[in-house]
């Protein structure tokens, strides 16, 4: 592995999935629990740079919304905090930090390659059009870095992502050349989320010219249960594998190699890179065999990857797991470059 470790230093890396928030922003998030010190303090650009310092070839990152509080029924008033998040990231993207953006420097602008904010997808195309105009106004000169939107469906009622208004919204994003970032949770929500994901893609692309079809970027391997021991006989694994094969045949659909630590048992989170790789090979191998290097991309899911038992070295640890996957599969330098940066460039239009 000495050769791979030497080469990975010069391999350009785009981290396709990170979250950033200041300490003052913590209460604005749906997931925030003040009784859990693990999420206390800032997880902002200085902290991310420290986490990724083992990769001097890091070109930059794509910021993905952090599930800020919102209210679909309150109209524009319900967009207040998501738009505040857009404003914060826009300052980072332009190298124009405010006094509240502690530790952010003007030169950091080049690291922010893309921004993926929240959007009111269930509200339909007309409302989404108004929201996008608000985002454009808020982002100002940083608007070209807004590459698409996310609305987490992993914790929403079954049926949310296949409703007519949701599909309308997806078609609007496609017409505007904006991606949709997909967060589902097979581990906790079961096969129905996989089935609805496939139905959503089919409905959103049905009857739409290829050039106007929305690009889907699937987060976190669709969150499979990585604690499954006997994958040859487990029905949940078989359902995930079947869905992944079908998803890989969908046009304009990409997969992120990200978010795996949170689906592992605690004993695996603290294991060596080799042991983590061996334990997740059943899933990683299927992703690689179905999607191929030009449709999968590296993402750290920082700082979520550091929570639970993993620790602060999680960024480097996951990078090494993905690197090990590439070498064990005897991928070419071109394929490795796609996984670590090229696919993200293509999918997001960076």
Secondary structure, 3 states (H helix, E strand, C coil): CHHHHHHHCCCCEEEEEECCECHHHHHHECCCCCCCHHHCCCECHHHHHHHCCCCCCEEEEEEECCCECCCHHHHHHHHHHHHHHHHHHHHHHHCCCCCCCCCCCHHHHHHEEEEEEECCHHHCHHHHHHHHHHHHHHHHHHHHHEEEEECCCCCCCCCHHHCHHHHHHHHHHHHCCCEEEECCCHHHHCHHHHHHHHHHHHHHHCCCCHHHCCCEEECHHHCCCCCCCCCCCCHHHHHHHHHHHHHHCCCCEEEEECCCHHHCCHHHHCCCHHHHHHHHHHHHHHHHHHHCHHHEEECCCECHHHCCCCCCCHHHHHHHHHHHHHHHCCCCHHHHHHHHHHHHHHHHCC
